[in-house]
Amino acid sequence: MKFQLAINLERLADDIGMDEVTRHTLDMVQMADRGGFRSVWAAEHHALEMTIAPNPFQLLTWWGENTDRIRLGTAVAVAAYWHPIRLAGEAAMTDLLSGGRLEFGIGSGAYQREFDRMHAGLKQSDAWKYMQEMLPAVLALWQGDYAHDGEYWQFPVSTSVPKPVQTPHPPVWVAARAPVTYDFAVKNGYNILSWPLTRPMSEAELYKQRLDDALAANPGKPKPVFAMMRHACVYDKKDDWMVPVRAAQRQYGQFENLFKNLDDVVNGFPKAADLESIENRSEYDPQMLSENLMFGTPDEVIAKLKLYEALGVDEFTYYASMGLGLKEQKRSLELFCNEVIPAFS
């Protein structure tokens, strides 16, 4: 099993300065670079302090200039917020400036609140159609002159400038939850990013089954790289188990606000939804969070990861951003690099 880091510039409240958050994020990426992580992912979100990433390619270029070998990916560029020519060019420029380290991740987007502002009138549930039109157009632009006459974009003959360093193109990843996206990925040879949120191992098994179903429906197609993300925290003592749980509950309260489009957001900070009052409150029970997420001592985390390895997960994505204290985040990543990753060498 290989390892990926997903990390955001993140503020859950205004009592922490941007300079401190920025420095911390780069420190974490550099630790991952030294510690054996294969890749790091930057998200795309807008007008939200909990994920400060209006252009993931800026973050990746910055990280690339300050690291030696770790690969640099978008998880994900939101298709409906871009024009194909601009997305192709921005991605290719990042590949060029990083010496061919780009991993190109694309997806549909998560929050209706963002669509209401970035692409008014588009329902989040329909955004996958934009992704499936966008990706072939970007790949064509990377190859050379190409004209596009699609349902959502039209443009005369153009090309990506610059072109990517990697040939035939950077590795492509799609964020997949629905069966239609698994089928799209397998059919076209794209790798898969998956995220079971806080749900139990049965959700991870469901995603693996969707991959298996897509492979069965497309005989002869190779198996894509299958990555799965979980919020992660490694701690020294078992007695510390509630520290990441409390942080996760706080962050997921904001996530539920955004996911359900409650629109209670002030100056970029979402108010946390009352987890006790929502229908899916069982997903945030402390014991359940501790069990389902990648929380534990090094030995406990290794045992959990072995289950994902046995399931068929090729790469585990360590999601570091969840409102945990900066000191605790660094200690967790240090333990993961020094004591967990060697168990999978």
C-alpha positions, -999 to 999 in steps of 0.1 A, spaced: 0 0 0 12 35 -8 2 67 10 -12 101 0 -17 132 21 -47 155 17 -43 188 35 -60 222 34 -52 257 46 -79 255 72 -95 279 97 -126 269 117 -126 302 135 -109 336 132 -87 331 163 -58 317 142 -38 338 118 -34 331 81 4 333 84 4 305 110 -19 283 89 1 288 58 34 279 74 19 249 91 5 235 59 39 237 41 56 221 71 31 192 69 37 188 32 75 188 37 72 162 65 52 140 41 78 145 14 106 133 37 85 107 54 76 84 25 43 97 12 39 93 -26 16 123 -32 -1 153 -17 -35 166 -27 -49 202 -27 -87 208 -29 -107 235 -47 -132 255 -26 -145 290 -27 -154 316 0 -150 291 29 -123 294 56 -125 257 64 -109 250 30 -89 279 17 -81 269 -19 -96 291 -46 -70 277 -71 -54 243 -62 -27 248 -88 -12 278 -69 -9 256 -38 7 227 -58 32 250 -75 42 265 -41 45 230 -25 65 218 -55 90 246 -52 96 236 -15 97 198 -18 119 173 -36 100 143 -48 64 141 -35 38 141 -64 13 170 -65 -24 164 -71 -57 182 -73 -84 165 -52 -102 179 -69 -105 205 -96 -143 211 -99 -152 208 -135 -182 231 -136 -162 260 -122 -137 260 -151 -134 265 -189 -116 236 -205 -89 257 -221 -80 274 -188 -81 242 -168 -58 224 -193 -34 253 -193 -33 258 -155 -27 221 -150 0 218 -176 18 248 -163 19 232 -128 33 200 -144 59 220 -162 70 241 -131 71 210 -109 92 190 -132 65 165 -142 50 158 -108 13 166 -114 -15 141 -106 -46 155 -122 -77 149 -101 -111 161 -113 -146 158 -98 -181 171 -96 -180 192 -65 -196 188 -31 -215 218 -18 -247 232 -33 -237 265 -16 -207 268 -38 -227 260 -70 -251 287 -61 -222 312 -62 -198 297 -87 -223 283 -113 -258 296 -104 -286 273 -114 -266 241 -115 -277 214 -91 -249 195 -74 -266 162 -84 -262 171 -121 -226 183 -119 -211 149 -129 -223 156 -165 -199 186 -166 -170 165 -154 -176 138 -180 -176 165 -208 -147 184 -194 -121 156 -189 -120 144 -226 -117 180 -237 -87 187 -214 -70 155 -226 -75 165 -262 -62 201 -256 -31 186 -240 -24 167 -273 -27 196 -297 -53 216 -317 -88 207 -308 -123 223 -313 -151 215 -290 -189 216 -296 -204 201 -265 -235 206 -244 -218 229 -218 -188 244 -236 -181 253 -272 -149 268 -286 -131 269 -320 -97 252 -326 -74 258 -297 -47 240 -277 -32 239 -242 -3 262 -237 19 250 -222 17 212 -227 23 189 -198 58 175 -193 45 140 -187 36 119 -217 10 111 -229 -3 132 -200 -3 133 -162 -21 105 -144 -58 112 -142 -80 107 -112 -117 111 -107 -136 114 -74 -161 86 -75 -190 76 -53 -219 68 -77 -218 37 -100 -219 59 -131 -186 75 -122 -169 42 -115 -180 30 -149 -167 62 -165 -134 58 -148 -129 21 -157 -140 27 -193 -115 54 -199 -86 43 -178 -88 69 -150 -77 62 -114 -102 65 -86 -104 87 -55 -130 76 -29 -141 89 5 -165 69 27 -169 100 50 -175 88 86 -194 57 76 -183 22 86 -162 -3 67 -193 -15 49 -192 18 29 -157 12 19 -167 -23 8 -196 -8 -12 -172 14 -32 -149 -16 -39 -180 -35 -51 -188 -6 -74 -153 -8 -88 -156 -46 -93 -190 -42 -110 -175 -16 -134 -146 -39 -142 -171 -67 -149 -191 -45 -172 -161 -35 -191 -141 -67 -198 -105 -62 -208 -102 -28 -192 -73 -27 -167 -80 -21 -130 -74 15 -121 -54 26 -90 -80 26 -62 -74 52 -35 -95 57 -4 -95 87 20 -102 89 57 -96 115 83 -65 104 102 -49 110 136 -22 89 152 -16 95 189 8 83 215 -16 70 242 -50 52 239 -63 77 265 -60 104 239 -88 89 217 -113 117 223 -89 145 211 -94 138 174 -130 128 179 -139 162 194 -120 179 165 -139 158 139 -173 165 155 -166 202 153 -154 201 117 -182 178 106 -207 201 122 -196 227 97 -195 201 69 -231 192 76 -241 228 73 -225 231 39 -235 197 27 -272 204 35 -269 240 22 -282 255 55 -264 287 44 -256 298 79 -221 312 69 -207 344 82 -176 360 67 -165 326 53 -170 306 86 -199 281 86 -218 277 118 -217 241 130 -249 222 126 -263 207 158 -252 171 153 -277 159 179 -306 172 158 -298 159 123 -313 128 109 -278 112 104 -266 120 139 -255 84 144 -227 90 119 -211 113 145 -212 92 176 -178 93 194 -173 56 195 -183 53 159 -159 81 148 -131 65 167 -137 32 151 -145 42 115 -119 69 110 -81 64 109 -77 72 146 -55 53 170 -21 45 183 4 34 157 -4 -3 162 -41 4 160 -38 24 128 -16 -3 112 -43 -29 120 -70 -7 105 -49 -1 74 -44 -38 69 -82 -41 65 -81 -16 36 -51 -33 21 -70 -67 22 -101 -50 7 -80 -40 -24 -72 -3 -17 -40 5 -35 -33 39 -19 -46 53 14 -52 90 16 -44 105 50 -68 134 54 -51 157 78 -74 187 79 -102 184 105 -97 212 130 -72 193 150 -47 215 168 -16 223 147 8 207 173 -14 175 173 -15 174 135 23 174 134 27 148 161 2 126 143 20 129 109 54 123 126 41 90 142 25 80 109 58 85 90 80 69 115 59 40 128 30 33 104 45 36 69 75 13 76 49 -15 84 39 -14 47 73 -10 31 
